[in-house]
Amino acid sequence: MSGRPTLDSLLLESGALRPEQVEQANQLARSKSLPLERAILTLRLADEEVVYTALAKASGMPFANPAKAKIAPEVLGKVPKDQIQQNQALPILIKDGRLYVAVDDPLKTYVADHFSFLAGMEVRCALAPPGALKEAIRKALGGGESRAATAAGTAKPGAVEDADAPIIRLVQKTVDEALAGRASDIHVEPFESRIRVRYRIDGVLREKTSLDKALLGPLTSRIKIMAAMDIAEKRKPQDGRIEFRSAEGRAIDIRTSVLPGNHGETIVMRLLDKERNLLSLEDLGFVGEDHDRFQRILKRPNGIFLVTGPTGSGKTTTLYAALRQLNRPDVKIITAEDPVEFDIAGINQCQVKAGIGLSFARILRAMLRQAPNIILVGEIRDRETAEIAVQAALTGHLVFSTLHTNDAPSAITRLVDIGVKPFLVAAAVQAVMAQRLLRVLCPKCKEPYQASTAELRTLGVTEAPGGVRLHRAVGCDACEQSGYRGRKGIFELMEMDTTLRDLTFRQEPTLRLAEAARTAGGMHTLFEDGVRKVLGGTTTAEELLRVTASA
């Protein structure tokens, strides 16, 4: 602990705020996930300079008001103008061989390392009021040059963009629009004469807009800068991360991937809303007998529970739902994830960082020294991780993880193929659940109809005397004419019993395991669970066949 006073205590001591005002600001900060200083300014409870003077003291940083400073040209010239604009950080003073740089956020001290490299000298950050800093940057760089460079809607290489430049607004608008439309990722794809922008909504890509090809350079550069990528590197794939603040003030983590193509660089941005409400198992569509069996499995003190399926099938969401149910004050839960998709209070979450050797296996080894009751390993990718997970399960820990297999029985043979001995797999695994996500019919426009004999035969359903009513997708404004809104899961839960353990030990093929799981274990396949949801009016037969065709 540093022993420094907090921002609210300093503002109370100075008389700048009253206790009820501090409580009001704290409530807004918690509800909107805002820093306290921004909440205070949003409510207009105190002057910006007063708040940031106290914040600088609370953060152990010097305070600077660049609006009142006369910045020497040689100081400004220490850092390229485009880097000043991109980082929203302004060199203001050279003193005792140090360059002081004004920033508007105490967490922005990473700028010091970046500017130190550019300036060739030691850099120290000083905290400045955001409004004063923005105005000082505009004056220092020349607002007229910025607007002239971007007036045509494109940015020339090296041109200074001000905070309202069209490219910056375009990126902000694109992400905000994707979030409002419930998109999971954004695809920016250049072609010969245009840029196609698509959103993945409910697991299906939809084209949203087409941009002029001239925007590709500035658009790519802007996204690369936000994701801390090398803007000069256009020949190799790059990965990065953007910490984005939505129009509503929510913190969004954007995992960004850039891949060179023959018409330019293709960009995919995966949107992770850490403040999104986590779903329960019932919300996911997990009900009935399988739900009851799953609840029994969760009460076991040890063993491995695996969730399988392709990327984007909701595996992580299911595991989080299970962890939330198990999260109690008397239970210690540790996770190793790549990436950490949601923040859950009361759970110790670790981020995999391959660049420094912090792999799933290494985190898992360290976890076991922390005496946890429950462990979540984001994914079992290799033999080392699998073997440590098995040993953890056999030494009294409940282990949750995911695998990429098409169905539940295949997970058993997959573990053996990775290199885990069959007798260890048989002893450690308690259950495996495969899953997929089906689009749900829009409740405002779905339409009932009498199913044909051919449809019922495809679904494996016996025709009833009065016929069987199914529902079809129609399309309306609420679902953007798609006929679907939201998704629910279909599940295939295989609980290990004596018969399955014996078959696993003897390395019987997947088909034999599946047959035994259905006859002795009461396992319902993904397709069978999907048929129940089709008959219940949740989705359509076409959607079920689309999703399970490869299962």
C-alpha positions in Angstrom: 0.0 0.0 0.0 1.3 3.5 -0.9 -0.4 5.3 2.0 -1.5 8.1 -0.3 -4.9 9.8 0.4 -7.7 9.0 -2.0 -9.3 11.5 -4.4 -12.6 11.7 -2.5 -10.8 12.2 0.9 -8.7 15.1 -0.6 -11.8 16.8 -2.1 -13.6 16.4 1.3 -10.7 17.8 3.3 -10.3 20.8 1.0 -14.0 21.6 1.2 -14.4 21.2 -2.6 -17.1 18.6 -2.1 -19.6 17.8 0.6 -20.0 14.1 1.8 -23.4 13.8 0.1 -21.8 15.0 -3.2 -19.0 12.4 -2.9 -21.6 9.7 -2.4 -23.6 10.9 -5.4 -20.4 10.8 -7.6 -19.5 7.4 -6.2 -22.9 6.0 -7.1 -22.7 7.3 -10.7 -19.1 6.0 -11.0 -20.3 2.5 -9.9 -23.4 2.4 -12.1 -21.7 3.7 -15.2 -18.2 2.1 -14.6 -16.7 5.6 -14.7 -13.6 6.8 -12.9 -14.6 8.9 -9.9 -13.1 12.1 -11.4 -15.2 11.8 -14.6 -18.3 11.2 -12.5 -17.6 14.3 -10.5 -17.2 16.4 -13.7 -20.3 14.8 -15.3 -22.4 15.9 -12.4 -20.6 19.3 -12.4 -19.9 19.1 -8.7 -16.5 20.8 -8.9 -14.1 22.7 -11.3 -12.0 20.5 -13.6 -8.7 22.1 -12.3 -9.6 21.5 -8.6 -10.5 17.8 -9.3 -7.4 17.1 -11.3 -5.1 18.9 -8.8 -6.4 16.5 -6.1 -6.2 13.5 -8.5 -2.6 14.3 -9.2 -1.8 14.3 -5.5 -3.8 11.1 -5.0 -1.8 9.4 -7.8 1.6 10.7 -6.8 2.0 12.7 -10.0 3.0 16.3 -10.6 0.1 18.6 -11.7 0.3 20.8 -14.8 -2.2 23.1 -16.5 -0.8 23.3 -20.1 -3.4 26.1 -20.9 -1.3 28.4 -18.6 2.1 27.2 -19.8 4.2 28.8 -22.6 5.8 25.8 -24.3 9.1 26.3 -26.0 9.4 25.1 -29.6 12.4 22.9 -28.8 10.3 21.1 -26.1 7.4 20.6 -28.6 9.9 19.4 -31.2 11.1 16.5 -29.0 8.2 14.3 -30.1 6.6 14.1 -33.6 3.3 15.9 -33.9 1.4 12.8 -35.0 2.5 11.0 -31.9 1.4 13.9 -29.7 -2.1 13.8 -31.3 -2.4 10.0 -31.3 -1.4 9.7 -27.6 -3.2 12.9 -26.5 0.0 13.7 -24.5 1.8 17.1 -24.7 5.5 17.8 -24.0 5.5 20.9 -21.8 8.8 21.4 -20.1 12.4 20.2 -20.0 13.9 20.4 -16.5 17.0 18.7 -15.0 17.5 16.6 -18.1 13.9 15.3 -17.9 11.1 15.9 -20.4 7.7 16.5 -18.7 4.7 15.4 -20.6 1.1 16.3 -19.8 -1.5 13.5 -19.8 -5.2 13.5 -18.7 -5.3 10.1 -17.1 -3.2 8.7 -14.2 -3.2 5.3 -15.9 -1.6 6.8 -19.1 1.9 6.7 -17.7 2.9 4.1 -20.4 3.3 7.2 -22.6 6.5 7.9 -20.7 8.2 4.8 -22.1 7.0 5.5 -25.7 8.0 9.2 -25.6 11.3 8.4 -23.9 12.3 6.3 -26.9 11.2 9.1 -29.4 12.8 11.9 -27.5 16.0 10.1 -26.5 15.7 11.3 -22.9 14.0 10.5 -19.6 10.3 11.3 -19.6 8.0 11.9 -16.6 4.2 12.3 -16.9 2.3 15.2 -15.3 -1.5 15.1 -14.8 -3.5 17.8 -16.6 -7.2 18.6 -16.8 -8.6 17.0 -19.9 -10.3 20.1 -21.3 -7.2 22.2 -20.8 -4.9 19.5 -22.3 -7.1 19.1 -25.4 -7.2 22.8 -26.0 -3.4 23.1 -25.5 -2.8 20.3 -28.0 -5.0 22.0 -30.5 -3.2 25.3 -30.2 0.3 23.7 -30.1 -0.3 21.6 -33.3 -2.5 24.2 -35.1 -6.2 23.4 -35.4 -6.4 24.8 -38.9 -3.9 22.3 -40.4 -5.8 19.4 -38.8 -9.2 20.4 -40.3 -7.7 21.2 -43.7 -6.1 17.8 -43.9 -9.3 15.9 -43.0 -11.9 18.1 -44.7 -12.3 15.7 -47.6 -13.0 12.8 -45.3 -9.6 11.2 -45.7 -6.3 11.7 -43.8 -3.0 12.1 -45.6 -0.1 10.1 -44.2 1.5 12.1 -41.4 -1.4 14.6 -41.2 -2.4 15.6 -37.7 -5.9 14.5 -36.8 -7.8 16.5 -34.3 -10.2 14.8 -31.9 -13.2 15.4 -34.2 -11.5 14.1 -37.4 -13.7 12.1 -39.7 -11.6 8.9 -39.4 -11.7 9.0 -35.6 -15.5 9.6 -35.7 -15.9 6.8 -38.2 -14.2 4.2 -36.0 -16.1 5.4 -32.9 -19.4 5.3 -34.8 -18.7 1.8 -36.2 -17.9 0.3 -32.9 -20.9 2.0 -31.1 -23.2 0.9 -33.9 -21.9 -2.7 -33.7 -22.5 -2.7 -29.9 -26.0 -1.3 -30.3 -26.7 -4.0 -32.8 -25.5 -6.8 -30.4 -22.6 -7.7 -32.7 -19.9 -10.0 -31.4 -17.2 -8.8 -34.0 -16.6 -6.4 -36.8 -15.0 -7.4 -40.1 -13.3 -4.7 -42.3 -12.5 -6.3 -45.6 -10.9 -4.4 -48.5 -11.7 -5.2 -52.1 -10.5 -3.8 -55.4 -12.9 -0.8 -55.4 -14.5 -0.7 -51.9 -14.2 -1.6 -48.3 -16.9 -4.0 -47.0 -17.8 -3.7 -43.3 -19.7 -6.6 -41.8 -21.0 -7.3 -38.3 -21.4 -10.8 -36.8 -24.8 -10.8 -35.1 -26.3 -13.9 -33.5 -23.4 -15.9 -35.2 -24.2 -14.8 -38.7 -22.3 -12.1 -40.7 -24.3 -9.2 -42.1 -23.0 -6.5 -44.4 -23.6 -3.1 -42.8 -21.9 -0.6 -45.0 -19.5 -0.1 -47.9 -16.7 2.5 -47.7 -14.6 4.3 -50.3 -11.3 2.5 -50.9 -9.5 5.7 -50.3 -10.4 5.4 -46.6 -8.4 2.1 -46.2 -5.1 3.7 -45.3 -6.2 6.1 -42.6 -8.8 3.7 -41.3 -6.2 0.9 -40.9 -3.7 3.3 -39.4 -6.2 4.6 -36.9 -7.2 1.1 -35.7 -3.5 0.0 -35.5 -2.7 3.0 -33.4 -5.6 2.3 -31.0 -4.5 -1.4 -30.8 -0.8 -0.5 -30.2 0.3 -2.2 -33.4 3.2 -1.2 -35.8 1.5 1.1 -38.3 4.5 0.8 -40.7 4.3 -3.1 -40.8 1.9 -4.0 -43.7 3.5 -7.4 -44.7 2.9 -9.5 -41.6 -0.2 -10.4 -39.5 -0.5 -8.5 -36.2 -2.7 -8.8 -33.1 -3.5 -6.1 -30.6 -6.0 -5.0 -28.0 -8.1 -1.8 -27.8 -9.5 -0.5 -24.5 -12.6 1.2 -25.8 -15.2 3.4 -24.0 -18.7 3.1 -25.6 -21.1 6.0 -26.0 -22.9 4.8 -22.8 -19.6 4.9 -21.0 -19.1 1.0 -20.8 -15.6 -0.4 -20.9 -15.2 -2.6 -24.0 -12.2 -4.8 -24.6 -11.6 -5.2 -28.4 -9.3 -8.0 -29.6 -8.0 -6.9 -32.9 -6.4 -9.0 -35.7 -4.9 -7.6 -38.9 -4.1 -9.9 -41.9 -2.4 -8.7 -45.1 -4.4 -9.5 -48.3 -4.1 -8.8 -52.0 -6.3 -5.7 -51.8 -5.0 -4.4 -48.4 -5.1 -5.4 -44.8 -8.3 -7.2 -43.5 -9.2 -6.3 -39.9 -11.3 -8.3 -37.5 -12.3 -6.7 -34.1 -13.8 -9.0 -31.5 -16.0 -7.1 -29.0 -15.8 -8.2 -25.4 -18.2 -6.4 -23.2 -16.9 -7.2 -19.7 -19.9 -5.3 -18.1 -22.5 -7.3 -20.0 -24.8 -9.2 -17.8 -23.7 -12.9 -17.5 -26.3 -15.4 -18.4 -27.6 -18.2 -16.2 -27.8 -21.8 -17.4 -31.6 -21.4 -17.8 -31.1 -18.3 -19.9 -28.8 -20.3 -22.2 -31.6 -22.8 -22.8 -30.3 -25.5 -20.5 -33.5 -27.0 -19.0 -35.2 -30.3 -18.2 -33.5 -33.6 -17.3 -30.1 -32.5 -18.6 -30.2 -29.4 -16.4 -30.9 -31.6 -13.3 -28.0 -33.9 -14.2 -25.7 -30.9 -14.7 -26.6 -29.6 -11.2 -25.7 -32.9 -9.7 -22.3 -32.9 -11.4 -21.6 -29.4 -10.1 -21.9 -30.6 -6.6 -19.1 -33.1 -6.9 -15.9 -32.2 -5.1 -13.4 -33.2 -7.7 -12.9 -34.3 -11.3 -12.9 -32.7 -14.8 -15.9 -31.2 -16.5 -15.3 -30.5 -20.2 -17.4 -28.3 -22.5 -16.7 -28.9 -26.2 -17.7 -27.2 -29.5 -16.3 -24.9 -32.2 -15.2 -21.3 -31.7 -18.2 -19.1 -31.0 -20.5 -21.9 -29.7 -20.8 -20.3 -26.2 -18.5 -22.7 -24.3 -17.0 -19.9 -22.1 -20.5 -18.4 -21.3 -21.6 -21.9 -20.1 -18.5 -22.3 -17.9 -19.0 -18.7 -16.4 -22.6 -19.6 -15.6 -21.4 -22.7 -13.7 -18.7 -20.7 -11.9 -21.2 -18.0 -10.8 -23.4 -20.7 -9.3 -20.4 -22.2 -7.4 -19.0 -18.8 -6.4 -19.4 -18.7 -2.6 -17.4 -17.0 0.2 -16.1 -20.4 1.4 -14.9 -21.5 -2.0 -11.7 -20.4 -3.8 -11.9 -20.3 -7.6 -9.0 -19.5 -9.9 -9.2 -19.2 -13.7 -6.6 -19.1 -16.5 -8.1 -17.5 -19.6 -7.1 -16.2 -23.0 -8.7 -13.6 -23.0 -10.5 -12.8 -19.7 -13.9 -12.2 -21.3 -15.9 -11.2 -18.2 -15.0 -9.8 -14.8 -16.6 -11.8 -11.9 -16.4 -10.5 -8.3 -14.9 -13.0 -5.9 -13.0 -15.1 -8.5 -9.3 -14.9 -9.1 -8.8 -14.5 -12.9 -5.5 -14.8 -14.7 -4.7 -13.7 -18.2 -2.5 -15.9 -20.4 0.4 -14.0 -21.9 2.2 -16.2 -24.3 4.8 -13.4 -25.1 6.3 -13.8 -21.6 5.9 -17.5 -21.4 2.7 -17.3 -19.2 0.9 -20.3 -20.8 -2.1 -22.2 -19.6 0.2 -24.9 -18.3 2.4 -22.5 -16.4 -0.5 -20.7 -14.8 -2.1 -24.1 -13.9 1.0 -25.2 -12.1 1.1 -22.0 -10.1 -2.6 -22.3 -9.4 -2.2 -25.6 -7.5 0.1 -23.8 -5.0 -2.7 -21.4 -4.3 -4.9 -24.1 -2.7 -8.0 -23.6 -4.8 -11.2 -25.6 -4.6 -12.2 -25.0 -8.3 -10.1 -24.4 -11.3 -11.1 -23.1 -14.8 -8.6 -23.6 -17.6 -9.8 -21.7 -20.6 -8.7 -24.4 -23.1 -6.8 -27.6 -23.1 -4.5 -27.2 -26.1 -1.6 -29.6 -25.4 -0.4 -32.6 -23.5 1.2 -30.7 -20.7 -1.9 -28.7 -19.9 -4.1 -31.8 -20.1 -1.9 -33.8 -17.8 -1.7 -31.1 -15.2 -5.5 -30.7 -15.3 -5.9 -34.5 -14.9 -3.5 -34.5 -11.9 -5.4 -31.6 -10.3 -8.7 -33.5 -10.7 -7.2 -36.6 -9.1 -5.9 -34.6 -6.2 -9.2 -33.2 -5.0 -9.9 -30.2 -7.3 -12.9 -29.6 -9.5 -11.5 -28.6 -12.9 -13.5 -26.9 -15.8 -12.1 -26.6 -19.3 -12.9 -26.6 -23.0 -11.9 -28.6 -26.0 -12.5 -28.2 -29.7 -14.4 -31.4 -30.7 -17.7 -31.9 -32.6 -19.5 -33.9 -29.9 -19.2 -35.0 -26.3 -17.8 -38.6 -26.8 -15.1 -37.3 -29.1 -13.6 -35.3 -26.2 -12.5 -38.6 -24.5 -10.6 -39.8 -27.6 -9.2 -36.3 -28.1 -7.6 -36.4 -24.6 -6.1 -39.8 -25.4 -4.8 -38.5 -28.7 -3.2 -35.5 -27.0 -1.2 -37.9 -25.0 -3.0 -38.5 -21.7 -3.1 -42.1 -20.6 -6.5 -43.8 -21.0 -6.7 -44.9 -17.4 -6.1 -41.3 -16.2 -8.8 -40.0 -18.6 -11.2 -42.7 -17.3 -10.5 -41.8 -13.7 -10.5 -38.0 -13.9 -13.3 -37.0 -16.3 -16.7 -36.7 -14.7 -18.7 -35.4 -17.6 -18.5 -33.8 -21.1 -20.9 -31.4 -22.6 -21.0 -30.5 -26.3 -23.0 -27.4 -27.3 -24.0 -25.1 -30.2 -25.9 -21.9 -30.4 -29.1 -21.6 -32.4 -30.7 -18.3 -33.4 -34.0 -17.7 -31.6 -37.1 -16.7 -33.6 -38.1 -13.1 -33.2 -41.1 -13.1 -30.8 -42.7 -10.2 -32.6 -42.9 -11.7 -36.0 -42.6 -15.5 -35.9 -45.4 -17.3 -37.6 -46.9 -20.7 -36.9 -47.6 -23.2 -39.7 -48.5 -26.8 -40.2 -45.4 -28.9 -40.7 -45.1 -31.1 -43.8 -44.5 -34.8 -43.7 -41.0 -34.3 -45.2 -40.1 -31.8 -42.5 -41.2 -34.2 -39.7 -39.3 -37.0 -41.3 -36.2 -34.9 -41.4 -36.6 -34.0 -37.7 -37.3 -37.7 -36.8 -40.8 -36.8 -35.4 -43.8 -38.9 -35.7 -46.8 -37.2 -37.4 -49.6 -36.6 -34.9 -53.3 -37.1 -35.8 -54.0 -33.3 -35.8 -50.7 -32.4 -37.4 -47.6 -30.7 -35.9 -47.3 -26.9 -35.7 -43.9 -25.4 -36.2 -42.9 -21.8 -36.6 -41.1 -19.9 -39.4 -39.0 -16.8 -39.5 -40.7 -13.8 -41.1 -38.8 -10.6 -40.4 -39.7 -7.2 -38.9 -38.0 -4.0 -37.8 -37.3 -5.4 -34.3 -35.0 -8.2 -35.8 -33.8 -6.1 -38.8 -35.8 -8.3 -41.2 -33.8 -11.4 -40.3 -36.7 -13.2 -38.4 -34.3 -14.0 -35.5 -33.2 -12.2 -32.4 -30.8 -13.6 -29.9 -29.5 -17.2 -29.5 -29.9 -20.2 -27.2 -27.9 -23.3 -26.8 -28.5 -26.9 -27.7 -26.6 -29.4 -25.5 -25.3 -32.9 -25.4 -24.4 -34.0 -21.9 -22.4 -37.2 -21.4 -22.0 -38.2 -17.8 -19.3 -40.8 -17.2 -20.4 -44.0 -15.5 -18.8 -47.4 -14.9 -19.5 -48.6 -18.5 -18.1 -45.5 -20.1 -15.0 -45.6 -17.9 -14.4 -49.2 -18.9 -14.7 -48.4 -22.6 -12.4 -45.4 -22.1 -9.8 -47.6 -20.4 -10.0 -50.1 -23.2 -9.7 -47.3 -25.8 -12.9 -48.1 -27.6 -13.7 -45.9 -30.6 -15.9 -42.8 -30.4 -18.9 -44.5 -32.0 -18.9 -47.2 -29.3 -18.7 -44.5 -26.5 -21.6 -42.6 -28.1 -23.7 -45.7 -28.3 -23.1 -46.6 -24.7 -23.7 -43.0 -23.5 -27.1 -43.0 -25.2 -28.3 -46.4 -24.2 -26.9 -46.6 -20.6 -26.3 -43.0 -19.8 -29.4 -41.4 -21.2 -27.5 -38.9 -23.3 -29.5 -36.8 -25.8 -27.6 -35.7 -29.0 -27.3 -32.1 -30.1 -29.8 -32.8 -32.8 -32.3 -34.3 -30.5 -32.1 -31.4 -28.1 -32.5 -29.0 -31.1 -35.6 -30.9 -32.2 -37.2 -30.2 -28.8 -36.5 -26.5 -29.2 -37.9 -26.5 -32.8 -41.1 -28.2 -31.5 -41.3 -25.7 -28.6 -41.4 -22.8 -31.1 -37.9 -21.5 -30.0 -36.3 -21.8 -33.4 -36.8 -23.2 -36.9 -36.0 -26.6 -38.5 -33.9 -24.7 -41.1 -31.8 -23.1 -38.3 -31.3 -26.5 -36.5 -30.1 -28.1 -39.7 -27.8 -25.2 -40.5 -26.1 -25.5 -37.1 -26.0 -29.2 -36.7 -25.0 -30.2 -40.3 -21.4 -30.4 -39.2 -22.0 -31.8 -35.8 
